[in-house]
Amino acid sequence: MTLRQLKAAAAEHGTPLVVVDHDVIRRNYAEFRKRLPKVQAYYAVKANAAPDIVRTLYRAGASFDVASLPEFMLVYENIRQLPAQARQDFIWDKIVYANPIKPRETLEALDRYKPLVTFDNLAELGKIRRYAPHAGLALRLRVPNTGSMVELSSKFGCDPGEAVDLIEEAFRAGLVVEGVSFHVGSQCTNFENFVQALNMASAVMREAQSRDRQIKILDIGGGFPVPYNRHVRPFGELARRINAEIRRLFPKDIEILAEPGRFVVATAATAIARVIGKAVRDGKTCYYIDDSVYHTFSGIIFDHCQYRLKAFKKGPTEICAVFGQTCDGLDTIAQSEELPDLEIGDLVYAENIGAYSTASATWFNGFPPAKLLHLNA
Ligand SMILES: *Cc1c(COP(=O)(O)O)cnc(C)c1O
């Protein structure tokens, strides 16, 4: 998207506005597939659950990772209306339910779809046996999340040491463990996490095999990093390492899937906001914009993400602060951003804001979430 297009969109649709370019989504998805050709991509819907995005990705050939019943139904309803691709009795080729903890009612509702679901503990196994006996299972392992922007290993994943016992227990309960899964933490810039996780998954599969339990699916989760800044090493480098480990560690006929969220959508969206206030405090210029950390910039809080704010206007810059529109002090978008001298009514924008942003926007303080504009959908 050019600056002129962004400005025109803001003039036409008003602010706050989030422009989502579906050409970029398709490009990201294609790059993922090209660099990891053995891996089917299950887009993690929670990164951005806009139905237009689900449809675009489905048409491009993607499958989906969901983590709640509403997300499951969102994907199911949207892909049902589209031309069928390899429809079959079960839906594993299109949807994985990758939240290891599921409410009983969700399991009951999912059972008729014969879903593929993850688990990581005995209590969950008991629930699945009772309420979703037709589900296929994937065991989620705890793997190192060292250095990832969002850490998940204290919340999910069984100890590798107890993995094969859990697999045995599932088979004894009459269920089938089809896969082993992991998540290295979101925005994983430490590629060693993937290498270690693949080695751990391979060890678990081999031990299961030695007990005559054949595991067919490897789910390498999400975490594929977005180039938010120049310190993030290229995706191609990560992909080469993953491919090499897969070749080395797993049988040829293993089915591999991944759950990229951020990687697919982050770079596809740009937020545009308007300066609605301006003050000088302690010698620093403070701008107030018509969006907030309770809205499009919610990733600052929930995703530990920082976005660069830029102006359309040229001119000498100075360090300033940028605050959101709400009455809360937490609502600070930037403490030291470099911007030219802006007036009330001027526009600012933030790129790479497609993941974990609008997805967690609220109506706090009575302000509605920003309007979403889908381009090239
Ligand atoms: C959130 C999540 C993802 C997506 O993670 P990204 O880091 O955005 O790629 C994938 N799998 C599971 C189980 C998740 O919870």
PDBQT file of the ligand as one rigid body, heavy atoms in Angstrom, charges set to zero:
ROOT
HETATM    1  C1  LIG A 401      -1.536 -18.572  19.144  1.00  0.00    +0.000 C 
HETATM    2  C2  LIG A 401      -1.236 -19.927  18.637  1.00  0.00    +0.000 A 
HETATM    3  C3  LIG A 401      -0.661 -20.099  17.379  1.00  0.00    +0.000 A 
HETATM    4  C4  LIG A 401      -0.202 -18.958  16.507  1.00  0.00    +0.000 C 
HETATM    5  O1  LIG A 401       1.001 -18.487  16.955  1.00  0.00    +0.000 OA
HETATM    6  P1  LIG A 401       1.854 -17.408  16.132  1.00  0.00    +0.000 P 
HETATM    7  O2  LIG A 401       2.992 -17.140  17.015  1.00  0.00    +0.000 OA
HETATM    8  O3  LIG A 401       0.983 -16.245  15.900  1.00  0.00    +0.000 OA
HETATM    9  O4  LIG A 401       2.277 -18.064  14.859  1.00  0.00    +0.000 OA
HETATM   10  C5  LIG A 401      -0.476 -21.385  16.924  1.00  0.00    +0.000 A 
HETATM   11  N1  LIG A 401      -0.814 -22.457  17.681  1.00  0.00    +0.000 NA
HETATM   12  C6  LIG A 401      -1.357 -22.331  18.895  1.00  0.00    +0.000 A 
HETATM   13  C7  LIG A 401      -1.724 -23.542  19.654  1.00  0.00    +0.000 C 
HETATM   14  C8  LIG A 401      -1.584 -21.065  19.417  1.00  0.00    +0.000 A 
HETATM   15  O5  LIG A 401      -2.089 -20.942  20.650  1.00  0.00    +0.000 OA
ENDROOT
TORSDOF 0
